[in-house]
Amino acid sequence: MTIMLPASAIILAGGQSRRMGRPKAALMFGNCTILERLIAELSGFDDILIIAAPAQSEPFPIEHLLRTAASSVRLLRDSTAYQGPAVALAQGLAAAANDVVFACSCDLPLLRAEVVLALYGMLNGYEAVIPYIGGKPQPLCAVYRRSVAAVIETQLASGERRLTQIAAKLNAYCPAELQLRPIDRELLSFVNINTLEDYSRALAIKQSLECTN
């Protein structure tokens, strides 16, 4: 991303990765880890927050992945481990330096800056831009206003922890696949990896793209 945006970006990297069996953020994707690749792809944001698990619960020292990161990258830790993405997102939004925030999980190794820029440009007067891919909302590859943190906190206090349900209560613009395919034809930005099979498939896609370029 070469255009500098007066906006923040949040990368959620504090999950357990139970199905993967190893931390997704630290998986190699080419010559860097997935987390490092995401940071590079989001380098146009002037404020990048990494939300990680408490140090004592973390299976690897995430600071090692950030040792060469720009000064715009900040590390925040969950107060309690593994409380779910809604809790982490609310924390990140509250700590963001800008009113507009792009948020993603750390399991989107093929995320493209062009898609992020497109989502950012769709916000207008909405509280959020949440794409629908395969008929399902993608709240962890979405743009939010920082004020949404209060909405999430209210829902969490009521006992609702499902991010998709919380996001459904927002005044959100929800672009469909047809709007995004001209930017990302195969919608690779939304390919997430939850298992080793998913990881292998994403690596194969990466290699195929490199061969055709």
C-alpha positions as CSV (number, residue, x, y, z in Angstrom):
1,M,0.0,0.0,0.0
2,T,1.7,3.2,-1.2
3,I,-1.1,5.7,-0.3
4,M,-0.8,6.9,3.3
5,L,-4.2,6.8,5.0
6,P,-5.2,8.8,8.1
7,A,-6.6,5.6,9.5
8,S,-5.8,2.8,11.8
9,A,-5.5,-0.9,11.2
10,I,-6.0,-3.7,13.7
11,I,-4.7,-7.2,13.3
12,L,-6.1,-9.8,15.7
13,A,-3.4,-12.2,16.6
14,G,-4.4,-13.5,20.0
15,G,-6.4,-16.6,19.1
16,Q,-5.6,-20.2,20.2
17,S,-5.3,-21.6,16.7
18,R,-6.7,-24.9,18.0
19,R,-7.5,-26.4,14.6
20,M,-4.2,-25.3,13.1
21,G,-2.2,-26.7,16.0
22,R,0.3,-23.8,15.9
23,P,0.1,-20.0,15.9
24,K,-1.2,-18.7,12.6
25,A,0.6,-15.4,12.9
26,A,4.0,-17.1,13.0
27,L,3.4,-19.4,10.0
28,M,5.9,-18.7,7.2
29,F,4.4,-17.4,3.9
30,G,7.2,-17.1,1.5
31,N,10.2,-15.3,3.1
32,C,8.2,-13.8,6.0
33,T,5.5,-14.8,8.4
34,I,1.8,-14.2,7.8
35,L,1.8,-11.5,10.4
36,E,4.8,-9.7,8.8
37,R,3.1,-10.0,5.4
38,L,-0.1,-8.4,6.7
39,I,1.8,-5.6,8.3
40,A,3.6,-4.9,5.0
41,E,0.3,-5.0,3.1
42,L,-1.2,-2.5,5.6
43,S,1.9,-0.2,5.6
44,G,-0.2,2.7,4.3
45,F,-2.0,3.0,7.6
46,D,-0.3,5.5,9.9
47,D,-1.3,3.5,13.0
48,I,-1.2,-0.3,13.1
49,L,-2.3,-2.3,16.2
50,I,-1.5,-5.9,16.9
51,I,-3.8,-7.4,19.4
52,A,-2.1,-10.5,21.1
53,A,-2.8,-12.8,23.9
54,P,-1.3,-12.1,27.4
55,A,2.4,-12.9,27.3
56,Q,2.0,-15.8,29.8
57,S,-0.6,-17.4,27.5
58,E,1.3,-16.8,24.2
59,P,2.9,-19.9,22.7
60,F,5.6,-17.8,21.0
61,P,7.1,-14.3,21.7
62,I,5.3,-12.2,19.2
63,E,7.8,-9.4,19.8
64,H,10.2,-11.4,17.7
65,L,8.0,-10.9,14.7
66,L,7.8,-7.2,15.3
67,R,11.5,-6.5,15.8
68,T,11.8,-4.8,12.4
69,A,8.4,-3.3,12.3
70,A,7.9,0.4,11.7
71,S,7.2,2.8,14.6
72,S,3.6,3.0,13.5
73,V,3.1,-0.6,14.7
74,R,1.9,-1.0,18.3
75,L,1.4,-4.2,20.3
76,L,-1.5,-4.5,22.7
77,R,-2.3,-7.5,24.7
78,D,-5.7,-8.9,25.8
79,S,-6.3,-8.5,29.5
80,T,-7.6,-12.1,29.6
81,A,-6.6,-14.8,27.2
82,Y,-8.9,-16.2,24.5
83,Q,-12.0,-14.2,25.1
84,G,-12.9,-14.1,21.4
85,P,-12.6,-11.7,18.5
86,A,-15.3,-9.3,19.6
87,V,-13.5,-8.5,22.9
88,A,-10.2,-8.0,21.0
89,L,-11.8,-5.9,18.4
90,A,-13.4,-3.6,21.0
91,Q,-10.1,-3.2,22.7
92,G,-8.4,-2.3,19.4
93,L,-11.0,0.2,18.3
94,A,-10.9,1.9,21.7
95,A,-7.1,2.2,21.4
96,A,-7.0,3.3,17.8
97,A,-5.5,6.7,17.0
98,N,-7.9,7.4,14.2
99,D,-11.7,7.5,13.7
100,V,-11.6,5.0,10.8
101,V,-10.2,1.6,11.4
102,F,-9.6,-1.5,9.2
103,A,-9.7,-4.7,11.2
104,C,-8.6,-8.2,10.1
105,S,-7.7,-11.5,11.6
106,C,-4.1,-12.8,11.3
107,D,-5.3,-15.8,9.1
108,L,-5.7,-13.9,5.8
109,P,-2.3,-14.5,4.1
110,L,-3.6,-13.4,0.7
111,L,-5.0,-10.1,1.8
112,R,-4.5,-7.4,-0.9
113,A,-4.1,-3.7,-0.1
114,E,-6.3,-2.8,-3.1
115,V,-9.2,-4.5,-1.4
116,V,-8.6,-2.7,1.9
117,L,-8.5,0.6,0.1
118,A,-11.7,-0.1,-1.7
119,L,-13.5,-1.0,1.6
120,Y,-12.1,2.2,3.2
121,G,-13.6,4.2,0.3
122,M,-17.0,2.8,0.8
123,L,-17.5,3.9,4.4
124,N,-19.1,7.3,3.7
125,G,-21.7,7.9,6.4
126,Y,-21.9,4.3,7.7
127,E,-20.6,2.8,10.9
128,A,-18.9,0.0,9.1
129,V,-18.2,-1.7,5.8
130,I,-18.6,-5.4,6.2
131,P,-18.3,-7.5,3.0
132,Y,-20.5,-10.5,2.2
133,I,-18.6,-13.4,0.7
134,G,-20.3,-16.7,-0.1
135,G,-23.4,-15.2,1.5
136,K,-21.6,-14.7,4.8
137,P,-20.5,-11.5,6.5
138,Q,-16.8,-11.0,6.9
139,P,-16.4,-8.8,10.1
140,L,-12.7,-9.6,10.4
141,C,-11.9,-8.1,7.0
142,A,-13.9,-5.0,7.4
143,V,-13.8,-1.2,8.1
144,Y,-15.2,0.3,11.3
145,R,-15.6,3.7,12.9
146,R,-13.8,3.8,16.2
147,S,-17.1,4.7,17.9
148,V,-18.3,1.1,17.2
149,A,-16.3,0.0,20.2
150,A,-19.1,1.3,22.5
151,V,-21.7,-0.8,20.6
152,I,-19.6,-3.9,20.9
153,E,-19.0,-3.3,24.6
154,T,-22.8,-2.9,25.2
155,Q,-23.4,-6.2,23.4
156,L,-20.7,-8.0,25.3
157,A,-22.2,-6.7,28.6
158,S,-25.5,-8.2,27.5
159,G,-23.9,-11.6,27.0
160,E,-23.6,-11.6,23.2
161,R,-20.1,-12.6,22.2
162,R,-20.6,-13.6,18.6
163,L,-19.0,-11.0,16.4
164,T,-21.3,-11.8,13.4
165,Q,-24.3,-11.1,15.5
166,I,-22.9,-7.9,17.0
167,A,-21.9,-6.7,13.5
168,A,-25.4,-7.3,12.3
169,K,-26.6,-4.5,14.7
170,L,-24.4,-1.9,13.0
171,N,-25.4,0.6,10.3
172,A,-23.1,-1.1,7.9
173,Y,-22.6,-1.1,4.1
174,C,-22.2,-4.6,2.9
175,P,-20.6,-4.9,-0.5
176,A,-21.2,-8.2,-2.3
177,E,-18.8,-10.3,-4.3
178,L,-19.7,-8.6,-7.6
179,Q,-18.4,-5.3,-6.2
180,L,-15.1,-6.7,-5.1
181,R,-14.2,-9.1,-7.9
182,P,-13.0,-6.3,-10.3
183,I,-10.4,-5.6,-7.6
184,D,-9.7,-9.2,-6.5
185,R,-11.1,-11.5,-9.1
186,E,-10.8,-14.7,-7.1
187,L,-11.6,-13.0,-3.8
188,L,-8.3,-14.3,-2.4
189,S,-8.2,-11.5,0.2
190,F,-10.9,-13.4,2.1
191,V,-9.3,-16.8,2.0
192,N,-8.6,-17.7,5.7
193,I,-6.6,-20.5,7.0
194,N,-7.9,-22.6,10.0
195,T,-6.2,-25.9,9.3
196,L,-2.9,-27.2,7.9
197,E,-4.9,-28.2,4.8
198,D,-6.0,-24.6,4.4
199,Y,-2.4,-23.4,4.9
200,S,-1.1,-25.8,2.3
201,R,-3.8,-24.6,-0.1
202,A,-3.0,-20.9,0.4
203,L,0.7,-21.6,-0.2
204,A,-0.2,-23.4,-3.4
205,I,-2.2,-20.3,-4.5
206,K,0.7,-18.1,-3.7
207,Q,3.1,-20.2,-5.8
208,S,0.6,-20.3,-8.6
209,L,0.3,-16.5,-8.6
210,E,4.1,-16.1,-8.6
211,C,4.4,-18.4,-11.6
212,T,1.8,-16.4,-13.6
213,N,3.3,-13.0,-12.8
